């Protein structure tokens, strides 16, 4: 009996050691992936709704197939709730295909997104909004998912009066009016108030200009400078924030954006208008801030990071943001440095404002920054 038991055990071990076929993948389950940011300062809201995928082949191959990540059909609605949590309005999102995508791992011909037209005043920060989605084309029955978000109080997000009046009177002032001496650069201080439901604040500078090419074509463009973000202590809108914009760094930024421009040889000139400088201040709510924090680059020896999602029965983010813009002209010294300075003088910037051209010529003893 003992010998028989040993023989059975040996046979079992030999049989199983020879069996090499096994499944690497668990049974497939559809996991919705949702990304949407409501912003009542925009006239259209967009939401990306995809699904997870799993295959026995190379994941890169699967990702390039449109059916791998896109639902065949679904219904998505945006629900509005008042402070008593009563449903006050429901709007259905429409489907559209977006093409002309940059090359990448995922299907490139087109991507499906969902949108809702929201004219001014359509979304109200006194209400809470829920995205509710039902997918009827998946193996699982009754696949409902979505997320809820509050809105940023847009009326409370403002640049402070002194910052606005300084730009209106002095313009964006980065440099002096004299190229003959050692360059002197000036910094610009921008201040703003936080707002209700705002947690993270990002400031971006854009320099707008128009490019004229030797083939007669004209192209409006801008270069963008991310000035960084700040996080408030709370979300009740009781704080004051500021950012110092370095004058020398402004010209370094322009240089870095244009130094390797592939169409530079064909550019005849670059002109700019009276509102060439645009500051864009964007506030994000608490969920957006948390999502960005957990996805920031790892700077410690611990490489693992937590996963954050506020999507019920799925993963992703449904949150809110709000943007406030402030435009300004460039001071005479800034225009002079942009057109003739060491860092940016080779990029063919010129001034088509006769009034500013004359003013700069008078200040500098005849230096011409005109486009003629």
C-alpha positions in Angstrom: 0.0 0.0 0.0 2.8 2.3 0.9 4.6 1.6 -2.4 1.4 2.3 -4.3 0.9 5.7 -2.7 4.5 6.7 -3.5 4.0 5.6 -7.1 0.8 7.8 -7.4 2.6 10.8 -6.0 5.5 10.4 -8.3 3.2 10.0 -11.3 1.3 13.1 -10.3 4.5 15.2 -10.0 5.8 13.8 -13.4 2.5 14.6 -15.2 2.3 18.1 -13.8 6.0 18.9 -14.4 5.5 18.1 -18.1 2.5 20.3 -18.5 3.7 23.7 -19.7 0.4 25.3 -21.0 -1.0 28.0 -18.7 -3.0 31.2 -19.0 -1.2 34.5 -18.4 -4.4 36.6 -18.6 -7.3 36.6 -16.2 -10.9 36.4 -17.6 -11.6 39.7 -19.5 -13.8 42.3 -17.7 -14.7 45.6 -19.3 -13.4 48.5 -17.2 -14.6 52.0 -18.3 -12.0 54.7 -18.6 -13.3 58.3 -18.3 -11.7 61.7 -18.5 -13.6 64.9 -18.4 -13.2 68.4 -17.0 -16.2 70.8 -16.9 -15.3 74.4 -17.5 -18.2 76.9 -17.6 -16.0 79.5 -19.2 -16.1 77.4 -22.4 -19.0 77.0 -24.8 -18.5 73.2 -25.3 -17.7 70.5 -22.8 -15.8 67.4 -23.9 -15.6 63.9 -22.3 -13.4 61.0 -23.4 -15.0 57.6 -22.6 -13.0 54.5 -23.4 -12.7 50.9 -22.1 -9.9 48.7 -21.1 -8.7 45.9 -23.4 -7.0 42.5 -23.0 -5.6 40.1 -25.6 -3.3 37.2 -26.0 -1.2 39.0 -28.5 1.1 42.0 -28.2 -0.7 44.8 -26.3 0.7 47.4 -28.8 -1.0 45.5 -31.6 -4.3 45.4 -29.7 -4.1 49.1 -28.9 -3.9 50.0 -32.6 -7.3 48.4 -33.2 -10.2 50.8 -32.7 -12.6 48.2 -31.2 -10.1 47.5 -28.4 -10.6 50.8 -26.6 -13.9 52.2 -27.9 -17.4 51.3 -27.0 -19.6 50.4 -30.0 -22.5 52.3 -28.4 -23.4 54.0 -25.2 -25.6 56.7 -23.8 -24.0 59.5 -21.7 -26.0 62.2 -19.9 -25.0 65.2 -17.7 -27.2 65.6 -14.7 -27.5 68.8 -12.7 -28.3 68.8 -9.0 -29.2 71.7 -6.7 -27.9 72.1 -3.2 -30.7 69.9 -1.9 -29.5 67.2 -4.2 -32.6 67.4 -6.4 -32.2 66.6 -10.1 -33.0 69.8 -11.9 -31.8 69.1 -15.5 -30.6 66.3 -17.7 -28.7 66.7 -21.0 -27.6 64.0 -23.4 -24.0 64.2 -24.7 -23.5 63.8 -28.5 -20.8 61.7 -30.2 -18.2 62.9 -32.6 -15.1 61.5 -34.2 -11.8 63.5 -34.0 -9.2 63.0 -36.7 -5.8 64.3 -37.7 -4.3 62.7 -34.6 -0.6 62.6 -33.8 1.1 59.3 -34.3 1.1 57.1 -31.2 0.4 53.6 -29.8 -3.4 53.8 -29.9 -5.7 53.8 -33.0 -4.7 56.9 -35.0 -7.3 57.3 -37.7 -9.9 58.8 -35.4 -10.9 58.9 -31.8 -14.5 59.0 -30.4 -15.3 61.7 -27.9 -18.6 63.0 -26.4 -19.6 66.6 -26.1 -22.2 69.0 -24.9 -22.7 72.6 -26.1 -22.9 74.9 -23.1 -23.4 78.6 -24.0 -22.5 81.3 -21.5 -24.4 80.8 -18.3 -25.5 77.2 -19.1 -23.4 75.6 -16.4 -23.9 77.2 -13.0 -21.4 76.9 -10.1 -24.3 76.8 -7.6 -25.0 73.3 -8.8 -23.3 69.9 -8.8 -23.0 67.9 -11.9 -22.9 64.1 -12.5 -21.9 62.3 -15.6 -24.0 59.1 -15.9 -23.1 56.6 -18.6 -24.8 53.3 -19.7 -23.0 51.0 -22.1 -25.3 48.6 -23.9 -22.8 46.9 -26.1 -20.6 44.9 -23.7 -20.9 41.4 -22.4 -21.7 42.5 -18.9 -25.3 43.5 -18.3 -26.3 46.9 -16.9 -22.9 48.5 -17.1 -23.4 51.9 -15.5 -20.6 54.2 -14.6 -19.9 57.9 -14.1 -18.6 60.6 -11.7 -19.7 63.7 -9.8 -18.0 67.1 -9.6 -18.6 70.6 -8.3 -17.7 73.6 -10.4 -15.1 76.3 -9.7 -16.6 79.7 -8.7 -15.7 81.6 -11.8 -16.7 85.0 -10.5 -14.3 84.8 -7.6 -11.2 84.1 -9.8 -9.7 87.4 -10.6 -6.3 89.1 -11.1 -5.9 91.8 -8.4 -6.5 95.4 -9.4 -2.9 96.6 -9.1 -1.7 93.8 -11.4 -4.3 94.7 -14.0 -3.8 98.5 -13.9 0.0 98.1 -14.0 -0.3 96.1 -17.3 -2.8 98.6 -18.7 -0.6 101.6 -18.0 3.0 100.3 -18.4 2.4 97.2 -20.6 4.4 94.0 -20.2 7.7 95.5 -19.2 10.7 93.2 -19.4 13.6 95.3 -20.7 15.0 98.8 -20.8 15.1 101.1 -23.8 18.8 101.1 -24.5 20.6 98.4 -26.5 23.9 100.2 -26.3 24.4 99.4 -22.6 24.4 96.2 -20.7 20.9 94.8 -20.9 18.7 95.6 -17.9 15.7 93.3 -17.4 12.6 93.9 -15.2 10.3 91.4 -13.5 6.5 91.5 -13.6 4.5 90.7 -10.4 1.1 89.2 -11.0 -1.3 88.7 -8.1 -4.7 87.0 -7.9 -7.3 85.9 -5.4 -8.2 82.2 -5.0 -11.8 81.2 -5.4 -14.4 78.8 -4.0 -13.7 75.2 -4.9 -10.4 76.0 -6.4 -7.4 74.0 -5.1 -4.6 74.2 -7.8 -3.8 77.3 -9.8 -1.7 77.4 -13.0 -0.4 80.5 -14.8 0.6 80.4 -18.4 1.9 83.2 -20.6 1.3 83.3 -24.4 3.1 85.6 -26.8 0.8 86.0 -29.9 2.3 87.0 -33.3 1.7 86.5 -37.0 4.2 85.0 -39.3 4.5 86.1 -43.0 6.2 83.6 -45.4 8.0 84.1 -48.7 5.3 82.1 -50.5 2.7 84.8 -49.5 1.0 82.7 -46.7 0.2 84.1 -43.3 0.0 82.1 -40.1 -1.2 83.3 -36.7 0.8 81.7 -34.0 1.7 81.9 -30.3 4.4 80.5 -28.1 3.4 79.4 -24.6 5.3 79.6 -21.4 4.2 77.5 -18.4 4.9 79.6 -15.3 4.1 76.8 -12.9 1.3 76.1 -10.5 0.5 76.6 -6.8 -1.8 74.8 -4.4 -4.0 76.6 -1.9 -4.3 75.5 1.7 -8.1 75.2 1.4 -10.8 75.6 -1.1 -12.9 78.5 0.4 -11.3 81.2 -1.7 -9.7 83.1 1.2 -6.1 83.2 0.0 -4.0 85.6 -2.1 -1.3 84.3 -4.6 1.3 85.8 -6.8 3.9 85.0 -9.4 7.0 86.9 -10.4 7.6 86.7 -14.1 11.3 87.0 -14.9 12.1 89.5 -17.7 15.3 87.8 -18.8 13.6 84.4 -18.8 10.9 85.7 -21.1 13.4 86.3 -23.9 15.1 83.0 -23.2 11.7 81.3 -23.5 11.1 82.9 -26.9 14.5 81.9 -28.1 14.0 78.2 -27.0 10.6 78.0 -28.7 11.8 79.3 -32.1 15.5 78.2 -32.3 14.6 74.9 -34.0 11.5 76.0 -35.8 11.4 73.9 -39.0 9.8 76.6 -41.2 12.2 79.4 -40.1 13.9 79.7 -43.5 10.7 80.7 -45.1 9.7 83.4 -42.6 9.9 87.0 -43.9 8.8 88.7 -40.7 6.8 88.3 -37.5 4.4 91.0 -36.3 2.4 91.4 -33.1 -0.7 93.3 -32.1 -1.6 95.5 -29.1 -2.6 92.5 -27.1 0.3 90.3 -27.9 0.8 89.2 -24.3 -1.9 87.0 -22.7 -1.8 85.6 -19.2 -4.1 82.6 -18.6 -4.9 81.7 -15.0 -6.6 78.3 -14.5 -8.0 77.0 -11.3 -8.6 73.3 -10.8 -10.8 71.7 -8.1 -9.7 69.3 -5.4 -10.2 66.1 -7.3 -8.1 67.5 -10.3 -5.4 68.5 -7.9 -5.2 65.1 -6.3 -5.2 63.4 -9.7 -2.3 65.6 -10.8 -0.4 65.0 -7.6 -0.4 61.3 -7.8 0.6 61.4 -11.4 3.5 63.8 -11.0 7.0 62.4 -11.8 8.5 60.3 -9.0 11.4 62.1 -7.2 12.1 59.7 -4.4 13.6 56.2 -4.3 10.1 54.7 -3.8 8.8 54.3 -7.4 5.3 53.0 -6.6 2.5 55.5 -6.6 -1.1 55.3 -5.5 -4.0 55.2 -8.0 -6.6 57.9 -7.8 -10.0 57.8 -9.5 -13.4 59.3 -8.8 -15.2 57.3 -11.4 -17.8 54.9 -10.0 -17.5 51.4 -11.6 -14.5 52.5 -13.6 -11.3 54.5 -13.5 -10.3 58.0 -14.6 -11.3 61.5 -13.6 -14.4 63.7 -13.8 -13.5 67.1 -12.3 -13.7 70.8 -13.1 -11.5 73.8 -13.9 -12.0 77.5 -14.8 -9.8 79.9 -16.7 -9.4 83.7 -16.5 -7.5 85.7 -19.2 -5.6 89.0 -18.9 -4.1 90.6 -22.0 -1.5 93.4 -22.4 0.6 95.3 -24.9 4.4 95.1 -24.7 6.3 98.1 -23.4 8.7 100.0 -25.7 11.8 98.4 -24.1 10.3 94.9 -24.4 9.5 95.5 -28.1 13.0 96.8 -28.7 14.6 93.9 -27.0 12.4 91.4 -28.8 13.1 92.9 -32.2 16.8 93.7 -31.8 18.1 92.0 -28.7 20.8 89.4 -28.6 18.5 86.4 -27.8 15.6 87.2 -30.1 16.9 89.6 -32.7 17.4 86.9 -35.3 13.8 85.9 -35.4 12.5 88.8 -37.6 10.1 90.3 -35.1 9.1 93.8 -36.1 6.6 96.4 -35.0 3.7 97.5 -37.3 2.4 100.2 -34.8 3.7 103.5 -36.2 3.1 105.2 -32.9 5.3 102.7 -31.0 7.9 102.7 -33.8 8.3 106.5 -33.5 8.4 106.3 -29.7 11.2 103.7 -29.8 13.1 105.6 -32.4 13.0 108.8 -30.3 14.1 107.0 -27.1 17.0 105.2 -28.8 18.3 107.8 -31.1 17.0 106.3 -34.3 16.8 102.5 -33.9 14.2 101.3 -36.4 11.9 98.4 -35.3 9.3 98.9 -38.0 8.2 96.2 -40.5 9.0 98.4 -43.5 
